[in-house]
Amino acid sequence: MRVLVPLAVMYNGALAIINAHVMPLGFAHVALVEITLVGFFALATVYSSTANGMLFAASFPNVRIVAGLLPTRH
């Protein structure tokens, strides 16, 4: 949790900087980034379970928790 909160803050700050200086971001842009991040965490969970030959049952709820912690709007 010590790492997740600062990463979420940096993610939100990066979206704000992109929105202000690069291009205007709409809901679809932010949602696409969040879906990509959740997909990455889900793939990492499946990969680690497959590589170790055992299911990490705790990883699947963690993916949902990460998805819930990501900001929905910048």
Buried (B, 14 or more C-beta within 10 A) or exposed (E): EEEEEEEBEEBBEEBEEBBEEEEEBEEEBBEEBBEEBBEEBBEEBBEEBEEEEEEEEEBBEEBEEBBEEBEEEB
